[in-house]
């Protein structure tokens, strides 16, 4: 794994906008093609193997949590427990997730799993692929995201409720909308009938006990980019438990367990021999070097990095009320003060590709840059 400086394409902003990538820059560049990461095929195969194994371990951990009723560790409302178990036991459709990995000195360690509402899908599947075609089309990427999404929607089609698949996110969230519309496009290419409805516009019919879209049509399948932990604490979410159509919500409610960082100590307890897991606990366990993470948090908020019992990095935010986990520190590799995290995608139960986010600090946050990669 190497970081190579590169010359951005002429008028690259216009180039990426032409393929529907409108959030490439905020106050600082988000998409950054002034550098790229290069991997050997052996390194890519190692990442692929790690992703497949971690997915297997995660499924085992979900079964363990359900079998042993460990929901209090996850601060999940009791009213949702039967529904979580139903979506697991009935094998409700799940499409994707993104493992955040540290790859350093030949070792791969899982930092966390974005299992419910992972973003950067469009950047990983499409934007960096088009960059590679312009940069050097003789090279390859660890990237079968697009093909696997279409193939898995085709596979799921017979298992979904009949009718339209709705796709939803909040209004005025360009990043979420781009990712949702990309996922919807893949479903269309797979032959499904789809419809976009903002979650703000979804209604509930008290007479028929069903969700309806803005045209008063019933919702029976819905892909959401909206967190389950929000839904579970809203009146809107309570109606999911009453829905006469028993709509398939994708990702399903059992993903609440994997998107919650309380799963990290569970994984370590179950599989301490795994080369891909870091020691993780519900207390600091006497560790001198560790990362303190809220069990529910997003975009690097409310995280503390402790070295030699002292705090060296700290972020603020609105998370932490539900509690924290403590994960042994495994520092990101340093490429001239750039610290990359590998987002390794699992789609349809299979490793599918990666996207790299890098920051100028050890904590990856919402201003961290997306940097493309290739197989050298």
N, C-alpha and C positions, 0 to 999 in steps of 0.2 A: 504494500500500500504506500503510494507516494503522492505528494501534492505537487502539481506542476503549474507554473504560471502560464497564462495564455492571453492572447489578444482577443477581446470581445469582437463579435461581428459588427460590421458597420450598421449603425442605426438598429441595434439589437432590440431596442424597446418596441419599435414598430414591427419587427419580425415576430416577436413573441405575442404581441397584441393580435397579429393576423391569425394566430391559431387559438385565440380566445383566452389568452393569459393576461388579465387586466390588472392583477395586483402584484406586478413584478417589483414595484417600488412603493415604499411609504415615505417615512421621513428619511429612511436609509434604504439602499438597495436590498431587496429580498432575494431576487434571482441574481446570482453572481457568476458570470462566465469568464471572469478575469483569472480563473484558475480551474483546474479539474483534478480529480483523484484518479489514479490508475491502479489497477489490480491485476495480479496474475490470475490465470485460470484456476490454479490450485487454491488461491485465496478465496475466489468466488465460490468454489466448491465447498470450502470450509464454512463460509457464511450460509450457504444453502443447507448444508447438513445441520448446522446449529439451529437454523430456523425451523426445520422439520422436527427436530428433536424437542425444541422448546414448545412447539405447538402440541406435541404429544404429551409433554409434562403438564401443560396447562389444562388440557382436557382431563387428565387424571386428578389434578387439583380441584377442578370444579366438582367432580364426582365425590371427592373427599369432603368438601365443604357441605354438599347437599346431604351426604350420608350421615355426617356428624353434626348437622344443624349448627354450623359455625357462623350463622348470619350476624349475631351481635358484634363480631369483630369487624364487620363491614358497615355497620350502622345502617342496615337496610330496614325500611319500615316493615313491620310484621305483616301488614295487609298484603304485601307484595310477595311474600315467601311462597305461598301456594302457586302463584302465577309463574315465578321463576322456575319452580320445580316442574310445572307443566310444560313450559317452553323447552326445558332440558329433556324431560322424559319423552316428549312428543317430537323431539328433534326438529324444532322450528328452524327455518333456514338461516344460516349465517354465511356471510360472503367473504369478509376480509378482516384483517387486523395488521398492525404494524409494531414489530418488536424494535425497541430502541436499544441498540447494541454498542458496546465499546470494543473496538478491535485494536489491540496493542500488544506488541512484542509476540505476535503469533497467537495470542489468547483472545477469545471472544467471550464477553460477559454481557448478560442481559441486565439492562438498567431498569426497564419497565416495559409494559405491554399496553399499547393504545388499541384496545379491543372493541370499543363501542363507537366512538366518533373520530377515527383517525383521519387526519388531513394530510396534505401534500401528495395526495394520490395523483392528481393531474400533472403536477410538476414531475413526479417520478415516472409516470407512465407515458406521458406525451411530450412535455416541454424539453426534457433532457434528451429524449430520443431524436427530436428534430434538430436539437443542437448538434448531436453527434453526426447526423447526416450532412450538415454544413461543415463541421469541423474535420471529420475524417470518416467517410462512409465505409472505409475498409475495416474499421474497428468494430467491436461489438460491445454490448453492455450486459450487465446482469439485469435483464428487463424483459419479462414476458407478461407484464401487468395487463396490458390492453387485451392481448389474446386470451389470457386466462379469465378476465372479467366477462368477456363475451361468451366464452365456453361455459362458464359456470352459470350464467343467467339461462343459457339454453338448457343446462342440466336441471336447474331448479324449476323450470316452467311447469312441468307436470305436477310438482309438489305444492305449488301455490294455489290459493283460492282462485276460482274462476273470475275473469274480469280484469279490470285495469290494475296496474301497479302504480300507485301514487308515489311521488318523490317530494320530500319536504325539507326545508330548513327555515331559519328565521329570515324575515325581510331585511334588506339593507345590510347583508353580510356577503360581500362580493366573493371572498375566499370560499365560504361555505357553499354559496350558490354555484360557483365554478365547479367545485368537486361534485356537487349533487347533479348538475347538468351533465358532467362527464359520465357519471355512473348511469344516468338515465339514457344517455346516448348509447352506452354499451348494451343496456337492456333492449333498446330499440333495435340495435344490430342483431340481437339474439332472437328477435321476432316477437317481443312482448309489446302489448299495448300499454302506453305510459301516459302520465299526466303530472304536471308540476302543480303543487299547491303549497303556498307558504303556511307554515305551522300556525302563524297568527290567524289564518283564514279558515282553519279546520273547525267545523261546527259539531255539535252534539245534539242529536234529535232525542228529546226526552220521551217522545211518544213511542218511538221504535227501538230506543236504546242502541243507537248506532252512530258512528262517526260519518260525517258527510263533508264533501268538498264545497267550494264556493258556488257550484251549480247544483247543490243539494243531491249529488250522487253519492251513494254509499261507498265507504272506503273499506276494502277487504284485504289489500296488500299495501304496505307502505314502507318505503325506504326512507329513513330519517337521518339527518345529521343534526341531532339534538340529543343531549345526554340523558341517559336513563335516570341518573340521580336527580336531575331537574324534574323530569316527568313524574317520578315517584313521590315528589313532595308538592305537586300541583293538583288542583281539583281536576284539571284536564286529564292528568294521569290516572286518577281514581276511576275515571270512566272506562279506561282500558280493561279493568277487571269486570265491567258490566256489559261489555260490548257483545251484542247478540250475534254479530258476524264472526267473532273471535278472529279479528284481522291479524294477519301476520305482520308483525313489526320487525323490520330488519335494520340494524342488528337486533336479535332477540333479547329478551330480558335476562337470560342466563349470562349474557355478556357483562352484566353489572358486576359479576364476581371477578372477571378477568380485568376489567378496566379500573378496578379499585386496587390501590397499592397494598391493601391488606393481603392480597394474594401472594405478595413476595415472601413474607415470613412463612406462609403456608407451603409454598414451593420449596423453600429451604428446609423446612421441617421434614417434608416428604422425600426430597431428593438431594440430600447433602453431598452425595457422591458426584453430582453432575458437574462437569467441567464448565458449564455455561452459567451457573448460578452463583450469585454472591451471597455470603451470609447476611441474613436479614431477620430482624426481630421486632417485637412490639415495645422493647425498651432499648437503651443504648448498649446493654449487655456488657458494659465495661470496656467497650471498644475505644481506642484512642483516635482512630481515623474512620470517619463514617459520614454518611449523608442522611440528614433528617428530612423526611418527605411527608407532607400531608397525605392521608389515604385517598383523599379526593382533592385534586388540584389540576391546573391546566397551565400550559405555556411557561413552565419553570417558576411559578409563583410560590412564595412561602417555603423556599428550600434553603437549608443551611448546610454548608460543607465544613466539617470539623476535622482538623489535623492536629495531632499531638494535644488533644483535649481542648483545643481553642478554635473558635470560629474564624475561618479565612474567607468565606464568601457567604453572602446572605441576600435573599430576595424577599421583597414584601408582596402583599396581596391580600385577598379576602378569604383565603382558605385556611384550614387547620382546625376548625371547630369540631370536626368528627374524630380527630386524633391523628397520630403520626406513626410512621414506621421508621426503622433505623437500619440502613444498608451499609455494609462495609464499603469504604471508599476504594474505588478502582478508577484512578484518574484517567481522563481522556488523553490520547496522544497529543503531543504538541508539535504542530507544524508552523514554526515561526509565529507563535502566539495565535494560531488558529487551532481550535479544538473541535474536531468533527465527531458527530454522533451518526451512526449508520442506522437508518430506518429500513428494516428488512420486512418486506411484505409477505404475508401469507394470504392466498386467495384460493377459495375452494379447497381448503385443507392442504394446499401445496405452497412451497416457497415460490415467489413470483418475481422478485426483483428488489432493488433498493434505491433509496434516495438519501442524500447526505446533507445534513444541516451542520453548519459550523458557526461558532461564536468566538468572541475574543476573551471569553471567560470559561470556566469549567461548567457553568450552568447554562444550558441551552434554553433560550426563551423566545418570546414572540418576535423579536427583532433579529434572530439568528438567520444567517443566509443559507439559501439552498444552492449547492454547488454540484455541477454534473460530474459524471464519472465515465470511465471506459475500461475495457479489459485490454491491457497492453501486451 
